[in-house]
Amino acid sequence: MLYGLLSGEPLTAACFNDYPGKSIDMFRLRDIIHRSGNTTLTALFAPVFEHLGAGRLHTQIAKRIPLQVLP
């Protein structure tokens, strides 16, 4: 099971108690970046940049706000 910290929802006790033989491992991209050297990061991100360059990754824009409106 993968669970994102950005969801804003804490893991419930059931996640730890109700699934014998399963484990929850912490993964934070920030930790990987701080632990890894430039060569490792370049290799990790190469497939992502390939997908970006090929136009396969998209983010839906929910709302556009002109910069002059920002405080």
PDB file of N, H, CA, C and O in Angstrom:
ATOM      1  N   MET A   1       0.844  -1.172   0.000  1.00  0.00           N
ATOM      2  CA  MET A   1       0.000   0.000   0.000  1.00  0.00           C
ATOM      3  C   MET A   1       0.891   1.237   0.000  1.00  0.00           C
ATOM      4  O   MET A   1       1.853   1.315   0.764  1.00  0.00           O
ATOM      5  N   LEU A   2       0.577   2.177  -0.835  1.00  0.00           N
ATOM      6  H   LEU A   2      -0.205   2.113  -1.455  1.00  0.00           H
ATOM      7  CA  LEU A   2       1.272   3.455  -0.854  1.00  0.00           C
ATOM      8  C   LEU A   2       0.332   4.514  -0.316  1.00  0.00           C
ATOM      9  O   LEU A   2      -0.862   4.497  -0.615  1.00  0.00           O
ATOM     10  N   TYR A   3       0.857   5.433   0.470  1.00  0.00           N
ATOM     11  H   TYR A   3       1.827   5.447   0.712  1.00  0.00           H
ATOM     12  CA  TYR A   3       0.027   6.465   1.061  1.00  0.00           C
ATOM     13  C   TYR A   3       0.786   7.772   1.029  1.00  0.00           C
ATOM     14  O   TYR A   3       1.922   7.843   1.498  1.00  0.00           O
ATOM     15  N   GLY A   4       0.182   8.791   0.490  1.00  0.00           N
ATOM     16  H   GLY A   4      -0.741   8.733   0.108  1.00  0.00           H
ATOM     17  CA  GLY A   4       0.875  10.067   0.356  1.00  0.00           C
ATOM     18  C   GLY A   4       0.704  10.966   1.558  1.00  0.00           C
ATOM     19  O   GLY A   4      -0.398  11.111   2.086  1.00  0.00           O
ATOM     20  N   LEU A   5       1.795  11.569   1.987  1.00  0.00           N
ATOM     21  H   LEU A   5       2.690  11.451   1.557  1.00  0.00           H
ATOM     22  CA  LEU A   5       1.729  12.514   3.095  1.00  0.00           C
ATOM     23  C   LEU A   5       0.962  13.771   2.705  1.00  0.00           C
ATOM     24  O   LEU A   5       0.434  14.470   3.570  1.00  0.00           O
ATOM     25  N   LEU A   6       0.900  14.059   1.427  1.00  0.00           N
ATOM     26  H   LEU A   6       1.329  13.491   0.725  1.00  0.00           H
ATOM     27  CA  LEU A   6       0.208  15.259   0.973  1.00  0.00           C
ATOM     28  C   LEU A   6      -1.307  15.132   1.047  1.00  0.00           C
ATOM     29  O   LEU A   6      -2.019  16.110   0.823  1.00  0.00           O
ATOM     30  N   SER A   7      -1.804  13.952   1.355  1.00  0.00           N
ATOM     31  H   SER A   7      -1.226  13.157   1.537  1.00  0.00           H
ATOM     32  CA  SER A   7      -3.251  13.762   1.437  1.00  0.00           C
ATOM     33  C   SER A   7      -3.838  14.526   2.617  1.00  0.00           C
ATOM     34  O   SER A   7      -5.021  14.865   2.615  1.00  0.00           O
ATOM     35  N   GLY A   8      -3.010  14.799   3.627  1.00  0.00           N
ATOM     36  H   GLY A   8      -2.049  14.524   3.628  1.00  0.00           H
ATOM     37  CA  GLY A   8      -3.497  15.497   4.802  1.00  0.00           C
ATOM     38  C   GLY A   8      -4.269  14.593   5.750  1.00  0.00           C
ATOM     39  O   GLY A   8      -4.804  15.062   6.755  1.00  0.00           O
ATOM     40  N   GLU A   9      -4.333  13.311   5.444  1.00  0.00           N
ATOM     41  H   GLU A   9      -3.899  12.930   4.628  1.00  0.00           H
ATOM     42  CA  GLU A   9      -5.056  12.367   6.298  1.00  0.00           C
ATOM     43  C   GLU A   9      -4.055  11.449   6.995  1.00  0.00           C
ATOM     44  O   GLU A   9      -3.254  10.792   6.329  1.00  0.00           O
ATOM     45  N   PRO A  10      -4.090  11.398   8.319  1.00  0.00           N
ATOM     46  CA  PRO A  10      -3.158  10.529   9.030  1.00  0.00           C
ATOM     47  C   PRO A  10      -3.515   9.057   8.815  1.00  0.00           C
ATOM     48  O   PRO A  10      -4.670   8.717   8.559  1.00  0.00           O
ATOM     49  N   LEU A  11      -2.517   8.204   8.923  1.00  0.00           N
ATOM     50  H   LEU A  11      -1.579   8.481   9.131  1.00  0.00           H
ATOM     51  CA  LEU A  11      -2.767   6.769   8.865  1.00  0.00           C
ATOM     52  C   LEU A  11      -3.526   6.349  10.121  1.00  0.00           C
ATOM     53  O   LEU A  11      -3.236   6.819  11.221  1.00  0.00           O
ATOM     54  N   THR A  12      -4.490   5.469   9.946  1.00  0.00           N
ATOM     55  H   THR A  12      -4.726   5.087   9.053  1.00  0.00           H
ATOM     56  CA  THR A  12      -5.258   4.992  11.096  1.00  0.00           C
ATOM     57  C   THR A  12      -4.542   3.821  11.759  1.00  0.00           C
ATOM     58  O   THR A  12      -3.667   3.200  11.156  1.00  0.00           O
ATOM     59  N   ALA A  13      -4.911   3.526  12.983  1.00  0.00           N
ATOM     60  H   ALA A  13      -5.622   4.031  13.473  1.00  0.00           H
ATOM     61  CA  ALA A  13      -4.334   2.386  13.698  1.00  0.00           C
ATOM     62  C   ALA A  13      -4.587   1.085  12.936  1.00  0.00           C
ATOM     63  O   ALA A  13      -3.779   0.159  13.000  1.00  0.00           O
ATOM     64  N   ALA A  14      -5.711   1.015  12.213  1.00  0.00           N
ATOM     65  H   ALA A  14      -6.367   1.767  12.161  1.00  0.00           H
ATOM     66  CA  ALA A  14      -6.043  -0.194  11.454  1.00  0.00           C
ATOM     67  C   ALA A  14      -4.960  -0.501  10.419  1.00  0.00           C
ATOM     68  O   ALA A  14      -4.710  -1.668  10.118  1.00  0.00           O
ATOM     69  N   CYS A  15      -4.328   0.516   9.883  1.00  0.00           N
ATOM     70  H   CYS A  15      -4.532   1.464  10.128  1.00  0.00           H
ATOM     71  CA  CYS A  15      -3.261   0.298   8.900  1.00  0.00           C
ATOM     72  C   CYS A  15      -2.125  -0.525   9.491  1.00  0.00           C
ATOM     73  O   CYS A  15      -1.471  -1.293   8.786  1.00  0.00           O
ATOM     74  N   PHE A  16      -1.898  -0.361  10.776  1.00  0.00           N
ATOM     75  H   PHE A  16      -2.429   0.262  11.350  1.00  0.00           H
ATOM     76  CA  PHE A  16      -0.793  -1.052  11.429  1.00  0.00           C
ATOM     77  C   PHE A  16      -1.227  -2.376  12.050  1.00  0.00           C
ATOM     78  O   PHE A  16      -0.413  -3.291  12.180  1.00  0.00           O
ATOM     79  N   ASN A  17      -2.485  -2.489  12.430  1.00  0.00           N
ATOM     80  H   ASN A  17      -3.146  -1.746  12.324  1.00  0.00           H
ATOM     81  CA  ASN A  17      -2.936  -3.647  13.200  1.00  0.00           C
ATOM     82  C   ASN A  17      -3.744  -4.678  12.421  1.00  0.00           C
ATOM     83  O   ASN A  17      -3.726  -5.857  12.774  1.00  0.00           O
ATOM     84  N   ASP A  18      -4.442  -4.272  11.385  1.00  0.00           N
ATOM     85  H   ASP A  18      -4.457  -3.314  11.098  1.00  0.00           H
ATOM     86  CA  ASP A  18      -5.413  -5.155  10.738  1.00  0.00           C
ATOM     87  C   ASP A  18      -4.879  -5.917   9.532  1.00  0.00           C
ATOM     88  O   ASP A  18      -5.641  -6.622   8.871  1.00  0.00           O
ATOM     89  N   TYR A  19      -3.600  -5.794   9.233  1.00  0.00           N
ATOM     90  H   TYR A  19      -2.982  -5.221   9.771  1.00  0.00           H
ATOM     91  CA  TYR A  19      -3.055  -6.456   8.045  1.00  0.00           C
ATOM     92  C   TYR A  19      -1.795  -7.235   8.409  1.00  0.00           C
ATOM     93  O   TYR A  19      -0.685  -6.778   8.134  1.00  0.00           O
ATOM     94  N   PRO A  20      -1.955  -8.400   9.023  1.00  0.00           N
ATOM     95  CA  PRO A  20      -0.771  -9.184   9.398  1.00  0.00           C
ATOM     96  C   PRO A  20       0.077  -9.530   8.171  1.00  0.00           C
ATOM     97  O   PRO A  20      -0.453  -9.856   7.109  1.00  0.00           O
ATOM     98  N   GLY A  21       1.371  -9.454   8.332  1.00  0.00           N
ATOM     99  H   GLY A  21       1.801  -9.189   9.195  1.00  0.00           H
ATOM    100  CA  GLY A  21       2.273  -9.767   7.235  1.00  0.00           C
ATOM    101  C   GLY A  21       2.529  -8.606   6.301  1.00  0.00           C
ATOM    102  O   GLY A  21       3.335  -8.725   5.379  1.00  0.00           O
ATOM    103  N   LYS A  22       1.857  -7.476   6.518  1.00  0.00           N
ATOM    104  H   LYS A  22       1.202  -7.379   7.267  1.00  0.00           H
ATOM    105  CA  LYS A  22       2.059  -6.279   5.692  1.00  0.00           C
ATOM    106  C   LYS A  22       2.843  -5.256   6.507  1.00  0.00           C
ATOM    107  O   LYS A  22       2.811  -5.273   7.738  1.00  0.00           O
ATOM    108  N   SER A  23       3.536  -4.379   5.821  1.00  0.00           N
ATOM    109  H   SER A  23       3.562  -4.365   4.821  1.00  0.00           H
ATOM    110  CA  SER A  23       4.279  -3.343   6.535  1.00  0.00           C
ATOM    111  C   SER A  23       4.072  -1.993   5.843  1.00  0.00           C
ATOM    112  O   SER A  23       3.702  -1.926   4.671  1.00  0.00           O
ATOM    113  N   ILE A  24       4.315  -0.955   6.578  1.00  0.00           N
ATOM    114  H   ILE A  24       4.615  -1.009   7.531  1.00  0.00           H
ATOM    115  CA  ILE A  24       4.225   0.406   6.053  1.00  0.00           C
ATOM    116  C   ILE A  24       5.629   0.988   6.126  1.00  0.00           C
ATOM    117  O   ILE A  24       6.235   1.035   7.197  1.00  0.00           O
ATOM    118  N   ASP A  25       6.141   1.428   4.987  1.00  0.00           N
ATOM    119  H   ASP A  25       5.649   1.390   4.117  1.00  0.00           H
ATOM    120  CA  ASP A  25       7.476   1.995   4.918  1.00  0.00           C
ATOM    121  C   ASP A  25       7.375   3.469   4.558  1.00  0.00           C
ATOM    122  O   ASP A  25       6.634   3.861   3.656  1.00  0.00           O
ATOM    123  N   MET A  26       8.120   4.254   5.270  1.00  0.00           N
ATOM    124  H   MET A  26       8.722   3.935   6.003  1.00  0.00           H
ATOM    125  CA  MET A  26       8.122   5.693   5.036  1.00  0.00           C
ATOM    126  C   MET A  26       8.916   6.003   3.779  1.00  0.00           C
ATOM    127  O   MET A  26      10.026   5.501   3.606  1.00  0.00           O
ATOM    128  N   PHE A  27       8.360   6.822   2.904  1.00  0.00           N
ATOM    129  H   PHE A  27       7.458   7.230   3.045  1.00  0.00           H
ATOM    130  CA  PHE A  27       9.071   7.308   1.723  1.00  0.00           C
ATOM    131  C   PHE A  27       8.760   8.790   1.580  1.00  0.00           C
ATOM    132  O   PHE A  27       7.600   9.187   1.464  1.00  0.00           O
ATOM    133  N   ARG A  28       9.800   9.591   1.588  1.00  0.00           N
ATOM    134  H   ARG A  28      10.741   9.268   1.682  1.00  0.00           H
ATOM    135  CA  ARG A  28       9.637  11.014   1.316  1.00  0.00           C
ATOM    136  C   ARG A  28      10.697  11.409   0.298  1.00  0.00           C
ATOM    137  O   ARG A  28      11.889  11.184   0.508  1.00  0.00           O
ATOM    138  N   LEU A  29      10.257  11.993  -0.793  1.00  0.00           N
ATOM    139  H   LEU A  29       9.289  12.176  -0.963  1.00  0.00           H
ATOM    140  CA  LEU A  29      11.182  12.403  -1.838  1.00  0.00           C
ATOM    141  C   LEU A  29      12.249  13.334  -1.276  1.00  0.00           C
ATOM    142  O   LEU A  29      13.410  13.279  -1.681  1.00  0.00           O
ATOM    143  N   ARG A  30      11.854  14.173  -0.358  1.00  0.00           N
ATOM    144  H   ARG A  30      10.910  14.218  -0.029  1.00  0.00           H
ATOM    145  CA  ARG A  30      12.805  15.110   0.247  1.00  0.00           C
ATOM    146  C   ARG A  30      13.980  14.365   0.879  1.00  0.00           C
ATOM    147  O   ARG A  30      15.129  14.783   0.732  1.00  0.00           O
ATOM    148  N   ASP A  31      13.700  13.265   1.581  1.00  0.00           N
ATOM    149  H   ASP A  31      12.767  12.926   1.701  1.00  0.00           H
ATOM    150  CA  ASP A  31      14.763  12.486   2.214  1.00  0.00           C
ATOM    151  C   ASP A  31      15.711  11.891   1.174  1.00  0.00           C
ATOM    152  O   ASP A  31      16.928  11.890   1.362  1.00  0.00           O
ATOM    153  N   ILE A  32      15.147  11.388   0.080  1.00  0.00           N
ATOM    154  H   ILE A  32      14.159  11.388  -0.072  1.00  0.00           H
ATOM    155  CA  ILE A  32      15.963  10.813  -0.986  1.00  0.00           C
ATOM    156  C   ILE A  32      16.883  11.878  -1.586  1.00  0.00           C
ATOM    157  O   ILE A  32      18.063  11.627  -1.827  1.00  0.00           O
ATOM    158  N   ILE A  33      16.333  13.059  -1.822  1.00  0.00           N
ATOM    159  H   ILE A  33      15.374  13.264  -1.626  1.00  0.00           H
ATOM    160  CA  ILE A  33      17.121  14.135  -2.426  1.00  0.00           C
ATOM    161  C   ILE A  33      18.283  14.544  -1.531  1.00  0.00           C
ATOM    162  O   ILE A  33      19.395  14.759  -2.012  1.00  0.00           O
ATOM    163  N   HIS A  34      18.028  14.652  -0.232  1.00  0.00           N
ATOM    164  H   HIS A  34      17.125  14.478   0.159  1.00  0.00           H
ATOM    165  CA  HIS A  34      19.082  15.082   0.688  1.00  0.00           C
ATOM    166  C   HIS A  34      20.147  14.007   0.906  1.00  0.00           C
ATOM    167  O   HIS A  34      21.291  14.329   1.224  1.00  0.00           O
ATOM    168  N   ARG A  35      19.785  12.742   0.739  1.00  0.00           N
ATOM    169  H   ARG A  35      18.855  12.481   0.480  1.00  0.00           H
ATOM    170  CA  ARG A  35      20.732  11.640   0.944  1.00  0.00           C
ATOM    171  C   ARG A  35      21.541  11.310  -0.304  1.00  0.00           C
ATOM    172  O   ARG A  35      22.644  10.772  -0.205  1.00  0.00           O
ATOM    173  N   SER A  36      21.008  11.622  -1.464  1.00  0.00           N
ATOM    174  H   SER A  36      20.112  12.059  -1.545  1.00  0.00           H
ATOM    175  CA  SER A  36      21.620  11.182  -2.717  1.00  0.00           C
ATOM    176  C   SER A  36      22.543  12.239  -3.297  1.00  0.00           C
ATOM    177  O   SER A  36      22.381  13.437  -3.061  1.00  0.00           O
ATOM    178  N   GLY A  37      23.505  11.767  -4.053  1.00  0.00           N
ATOM    179  H   GLY A  37      23.637  10.794  -4.245  1.00  0.00           H
ATOM    180  CA  GLY A  37      24.400  12.682  -4.761  1.00  0.00           C
ATOM    181  C   GLY A  37      23.803  13.073  -6.104  1.00  0.00           C
ATOM    182  O   GLY A  37      22.767  12.546  -6.511  1.00  0.00           O
ATOM    183  N   ASN A  38      24.461  13.998  -6.786  1.00  0.00           N
ATOM    184  H   ASN A  38      25.302  14.426  -6.455  1.00  0.00           H
ATOM    185  CA  ASN A  38      23.954  14.495  -8.069  1.00  0.00           C
ATOM    186  C   ASN A  38      23.825  13.399  -9.115  1.00  0.00           C
ATOM    187  O   ASN A  38      22.865  13.391  -9.886  1.00  0.00           O
ATOM    188  N   THR A  39      24.780  12.470  -9.151  1.00  0.00           N
ATOM    189  H   THR A  39      25.559  12.477  -8.524  1.00  0.00           H
ATOM    190  CA  THR A  39      24.725  11.395 -10.143  1.00  0.00           C
ATOM    191  C   THR A  39      23.492  10.537  -9.938  1.00  0.00           C
ATOM    192  O   THR A  39      22.808  10.191 -10.901  1.00  0.00           O
ATOM    193  N   THR A  40      23.204  10.193  -8.697  1.00  0.00           N
ATOM    194  H   THR A  40      23.759  10.474  -7.914  1.00  0.00           H
ATOM    195  CA  THR A  40      22.032   9.372  -8.386  1.00  0.00           C
ATOM    196  C   THR A  40      20.747  10.103  -8.739  1.00  0.00           C
ATOM    197  O   THR A  40      19.837   9.518  -9.327  1.00  0.00           O
ATOM    198  N   LEU A  41      20.670  11.381  -8.383  1.00  0.00           N
ATOM    199  H   LEU A  41      21.409  11.857  -7.906  1.00  0.00           H
ATOM    200  CA  LEU A  41      19.463  12.159  -8.681  1.00  0.00           C
ATOM    201  C   LEU A  41      19.244  12.302 -10.181  1.00  0.00           C
ATOM    202  O   LEU A  41      18.113  12.228 -10.660  1.00  0.00           O
ATOM    203  N   THR A  42      20.320  12.503 -10.914  1.00  0.00           N
ATOM    204  H   THR A  42      21.239  12.563 -10.525  1.00  0.00           H
ATOM    205  CA  THR A  42      20.200  12.607 -12.371  1.00  0.00           C
ATOM    206  C   THR A  42      19.616  11.320 -12.943  1.00  0.00           C
ATOM    207  O   THR A  42      18.747  11.361 -13.814  1.00  0.00           O
ATOM    208  N   ALA A  43      20.091  10.189 -12.457  1.00  0.00           N
ATOM    209  H   ALA A  43      20.798  10.156 -11.750  1.00  0.00           H
ATOM    210  CA  ALA A  43      19.580   8.897 -12.930  1.00  0.00           C
ATOM    211  C   ALA A  43      18.124   8.691 -12.522  1.00  0.00           C
ATOM    212  O   ALA A  43      17.333   8.150 -13.295  1.00  0.00           O
ATOM    213  N   LEU A  44      17.768   9.117 -11.311  1.00  0.00           N
ATOM    214  H   LEU A  44      18.410   9.556 -10.683  1.00  0.00           H
ATOM    215  CA  LEU A  44      16.395   8.947 -10.833  1.00  0.00           C
ATOM    216  C   LEU A  44      15.411   9.804 -11.639  1.00  0.00           C
ATOM    217  O   LEU A  44      14.302   9.364 -11.941  1.00  0.00           O
ATOM    218  N   PHE A  45      15.819  11.014 -11.981  1.00  0.00           N
ATOM    219  H   PHE A  45      16.720  11.372 -11.736  1.00  0.00           H
ATOM    220  CA  PHE A  45      14.916  11.929 -12.662  1.00  0.00           C
ATOM    221  C   PHE A  45      14.930  11.798 -14.181  1.00  0.00           C
ATOM    222  O   PHE A  45      14.054  12.355 -14.843  1.00  0.00           O
ATOM    223  N   ALA A  46      15.882  11.089 -14.749  1.00  0.00           N
ATOM    224  H   ALA A  46      16.594  10.636 -14.211  1.00  0.00           H
ATOM    225  CA  ALA A  46      15.976  10.956 -16.207  1.00  0.00           C
ATOM    226  C   ALA A  46      14.674  10.463 -16.837  1.00  0.00           C
ATOM    227  O   ALA A  46      14.237  11.045 -17.830  1.00  0.00           O
ATOM    228  N   PRO A  47      14.028   9.409 -16.303  1.00  0.00           N
ATOM    229  CA  PRO A  47      12.771   8.972 -16.910  1.00  0.00           C
ATOM    230  C   PRO A  47      11.666  10.022 -16.814  1.00  0.00           C
ATOM    231  O   PRO A  47      10.840  10.135 -17.720  1.00  0.00           O
ATOM    232  N   VAL A  48      11.645  10.781 -15.741  1.00  0.00           N
ATOM    233  H   VAL A  48      12.316  10.690 -15.005  1.00  0.00           H
ATOM    234  CA  VAL A  48      10.627  11.825 -15.575  1.00  0.00           C
ATOM    235  C   VAL A  48      10.810  12.896 -16.649  1.00  0.00           C
ATOM    236  O   VAL A  48       9.848  13.321 -17.289  1.00  0.00           O
ATOM    237  N   PHE A  49      12.059  13.325 -16.835  1.00  0.00           N
ATOM    238  H   PHE A  49      12.841  12.980 -16.315  1.00  0.00           H
ATOM    239  CA  PHE A  49      12.320  14.357 -17.848  1.00  0.00           C
ATOM    240  C   PHE A  49      12.044  13.838 -19.251  1.00  0.00           C
ATOM    241  O   PHE A  49      11.633  14.600 -20.126  1.00  0.00           O
ATOM    242  N   GLU A  50      12.267  12.554 -19.470  1.00  0.00           N
ATOM    243  H   GLU A  50      12.601  11.935 -18.760  1.00  0.00           H
ATOM    244  CA  GLU A  50      11.948  11.965 -20.772  1.00  0.00           C
ATOM    245  C   GLU A  50      10.441  12.040 -21.036  1.00  0.00           C
ATOM    246  O   GLU A  50      10.011  12.403 -22.131  1.00  0.00           O
ATOM    247  N   HIS A  51       9.640  11.691 -20.011  1.00  0.00           N
ATOM    248  H   HIS A  51       9.989  11.396 -19.121  1.00  0.00           H
ATOM    249  CA  HIS A  51       8.175  11.780 -20.154  1.00  0.00           C
ATOM    250  C   HIS A  51       7.717  13.221 -20.355  1.00  0.00           C
ATOM    251  O   HIS A  51       6.826  13.486 -21.162  1.00  0.00           O
ATOM    252  N   LEU A  52       8.329  14.152 -19.621  1.00  0.00           N
ATOM    253  H   LEU A  52       9.053  13.936 -18.966  1.00  0.00           H
ATOM    254  CA  LEU A  52       7.984  15.568 -19.792  1.00  0.00           C
ATOM    255  C   LEU A  52       8.285  16.034 -21.208  1.00  0.00           C
ATOM    256  O   LEU A  52       7.454  16.680 -21.847  1.00  0.00           O
ATOM    257  N   GLY A  53       9.467  15.708 -21.690  1.00  0.00           N
ATOM    258  H   GLY A  53      10.142  15.184 -21.171  1.00  0.00           H
ATOM    259  CA  GLY A  53       9.871  16.117 -23.022  1.00  0.00           C
ATOM    260  C   GLY A  53       8.984  15.540 -24.118  1.00  0.00           C
ATOM    261  O   GLY A  53       8.778  16.165 -25.158  1.00  0.00           O
ATOM    262  N   ALA A  54       8.460  14.334 -23.871  1.00  0.00           N
ATOM    263  H   ALA A  54       8.627  13.826 -23.026  1.00  0.00           H
ATOM    264  CA  ALA A  54       7.596  13.678 -24.856  1.00  0.00           C
ATOM    265  C   ALA A  54       6.144  14.137 -24.732  1.00  0.00           C
ATOM    266  O   ALA A  54       5.293  13.727 -25.522  1.00  0.00           O
ATOM    267  N   GLY A  55       5.856  14.991 -23.736  1.00  0.00           N
ATOM    268  H   GLY A  55       6.546  15.324 -23.094  1.00  0.00           H
ATOM    269  CA  GLY A  55       4.499  15.512 -23.569  1.00  0.00           C
ATOM    270  C   GLY A  55       3.526  14.532 -22.943  1.00  0.00           C
ATOM    271  O   GLY A  55       2.315  14.667 -23.113  1.00  0.00           O
ATOM    272  N   ARG A  56       4.045  13.537 -22.214  1.00  0.00           N
ATOM    273  H   ARG A  56       5.029  13.427 -22.076  1.00  0.00           H
ATOM    274  CA  ARG A  56       3.166  12.529 -21.609  1.00  0.00           C
ATOM    275  C   ARG A  56       2.698  12.901 -20.202  1.00  0.00           C
ATOM    276  O   ARG A  56       1.790  12.261 -19.670  1.00  0.00           O
ATOM    277  N   LEU A  57       3.293  13.910 -19.599  1.00  0.00           N
ATOM    278  H   LEU A  57       4.030  14.429 -20.031  1.00  0.00           H
ATOM    279  CA  LEU A  57       2.903  14.308 -18.249  1.00  0.00           C
ATOM    280  C   LEU A  57       2.163  15.635 -18.315  1.00  0.00           C
ATOM    281  O   LEU A  57       2.643  16.603 -18.903  1.00  0.00           O
ATOM    282  N   HIS A  58       0.995  15.661 -17.706  1.00  0.00           N
ATOM    283  H   HIS A  58       0.605  14.875 -17.228  1.00  0.00           H
ATOM    284  CA  HIS A  58       0.170  16.868 -17.732  1.00  0.00           C
ATOM    285  C   HIS A  58      -0.410  17.134 -16.347  1.00  0.00           C
ATOM    286  O   HIS A  58      -0.676  16.205 -15.584  1.00  0.00           O
ATOM    287  N   THR A  59      -0.598  18.394 -16.039  1.00  0.00           N
ATOM    288  H   THR A  59      -0.382  19.148 -16.659  1.00  0.00           H
ATOM    289  CA  THR A  59      -1.247  18.788 -14.804  1.00  0.00           C
ATOM    290  C   THR A  59      -2.453  19.634 -15.171  1.00  0.00           C
ATOM    291  O   THR A  59      -2.342  20.606 -15.919  1.00  0.00           O
ATOM    292  N   GLN A  60      -3.593  19.259 -14.642  1.00  0.00           N
ATOM    293  H   GLN A  60      -3.683  18.470 -14.034  1.00  0.00           H
ATOM    294  CA  GLN A  60      -4.806  20.019 -14.917  1.00  0.00           C
ATOM    295  C   GLN A  60      -4.757  21.341 -14.149  1.00  0.00           C
ATOM    296  O   GLN A  60      -4.444  21.358 -12.958  1.00  0.00           O
ATOM    297  N   ILE A  61      -5.060  22.423 -14.817  1.00  0.00           N
ATOM    298  H   ILE A  61      -5.314  22.410 -15.784  1.00  0.00           H
ATOM    299  CA  ILE A  61      -5.068  23.743 -14.186  1.00  0.00           C
ATOM    300  C   ILE A  61      -6.487  24.032 -13.717  1.00  0.00           C
ATOM    301  O   ILE A  61      -7.411  24.113 -14.526  1.00  0.00           O
ATOM    302  N   ALA A  62      -6.656  24.188 -12.403  1.00  0.00           N
ATOM    303  H   ALA A  62      -5.905  24.122 -11.746  1.00  0.00           H
ATOM    304  CA  ALA A  62      -7.981  24.413 -11.836  1.00  0.00           C
ATOM    305  C   ALA A  62      -8.403  25.874 -11.958  1.00  0.00           C
ATOM    306  O   ALA A  62      -9.578  26.176 -12.164  1.00  0.00           O
ATOM    307  N   LYS A  63      -7.427  26.782 -11.826  1.00  0.00           N
ATOM    308  H   LYS A  63      -6.472  26.537 -11.658  1.00  0.00           H
ATOM    309  CA  LYS A  63      -7.768  28.202 -11.846  1.00  0.00           C
ATOM    310  C   LYS A  63      -6.518  29.012 -12.174  1.00  0.00           C
ATOM    311  O   LYS A  63      -5.426  28.696 -11.701  1.00  0.00           O
ATOM    312  N   ARG A  64      -6.674  30.028 -12.960  1.00  0.00           N
ATOM    313  H   ARG A  64      -7.561  30.285 -13.344  1.00  0.00           H
ATOM    314  CA  ARG A  64      -5.576  30.940 -13.275  1.00  0.00           C
ATOM    315  C   ARG A  64      -5.787  32.240 -12.518  1.00  0.00           C
ATOM    316  O   ARG A  64      -6.877  32.811 -12.539  1.00  0.00           O
ATOM    317  N   ILE A  65      -4.740  32.705 -11.850  1.00  0.00           N
ATOM    318  H   ILE A  65      -3.854  32.241 -11.832  1.00  0.00           H
ATOM    319  CA  ILE A  65      -4.804  33.952 -11.098  1.00  0.00           C
ATOM    320  C   ILE A  65      -3.683  34.862 -11.610  1.00  0.00           C
ATOM    321  O   ILE A  65      -2.509  34.503 -11.521  1.00  0.00           O
ATOM    322  N   PRO A  66      -4.030  36.021 -12.137  1.00  0.00           N
ATOM    323  CA  PRO A  66      -2.991  36.947 -12.626  1.00  0.00           C
ATOM    324  C   PRO A  66      -2.060  37.352 -11.494  1.00  0.00           C
ATOM    325  O   PRO A  66      -2.498  37.515 -10.355  1.00  0.00           O
ATOM    326  N   LEU A  67      -0.791  37.514 -11.799  1.00  0.00           N
ATOM    327  H   LEU A  67      -0.435  37.382 -12.724  1.00  0.00           H
ATOM    328  CA  LEU A  67       0.202  37.853 -10.776  1.00  0.00           C
ATOM    329  C   LEU A  67      -0.126  39.163 -10.069  1.00  0.00           C
ATOM    330  O   LEU A  67       0.150  39.297  -8.877  1.00  0.00           O
ATOM    331  N   GLN A  68      -0.702  40.119 -10.765  1.00  0.00           N
ATOM    332  H   GLN A  68      -0.927  40.010 -11.733  1.00  0.00           H
ATOM    333  CA  GLN A  68      -1.004  41.400 -10.130  1.00  0.00           C
ATOM    334  C   GLN A  68      -2.091  41.268  -9.066  1.00  0.00           C
ATOM    335  O   GLN A  68      -2.276  42.195  -8.278  1.00  0.00           O
ATOM    336  N   VAL A  69      -2.814  40.153  -9.015  1.00  0.00           N
ATOM    337  H   VAL A  69      -2.664  39.400  -9.655  1.00  0.00           H
ATOM    338  CA  VAL A  69      -3.856  39.963  -8.007  1.00  0.00           C
ATOM    339  C   VAL A  69      -3.276  39.395  -6.706  1.00  0.00           C
ATOM    340  O   VAL A  69      -3.886  39.526  -5.645  1.00  0.00           O
ATOM    341  N   LEU A  70      -2.113  38.771  -6.786  1.00  0.00           N
ATOM    342  H   LEU A  70      -1.617  38.664  -7.648  1.00  0.00           H
ATOM    343  CA  LEU A  70      -1.505  38.163  -5.606  1.00  0.00           C
ATOM    344  C   LEU A  70      -1.031  39.239  -4.627  1.00  0.00           C
ATOM    345  O   LEU A  70      -0.572  40.305  -5.035  1.00  0.00           O
ATOM    346  N   PRO A  71      -1.150  38.942  -3.325  1.00  0.00           N
ATOM    347  CA  PRO A  71      -0.713  39.927  -2.319  1.00  0.00           C
ATOM    348  C   PRO A  71       0.781  40.094  -2.289  1.00  0.00           C
ATOM    349  O   PRO A  71       1.298  40.884  -1.499  1.00  0.00           O
TER     350      PRO A  71
END
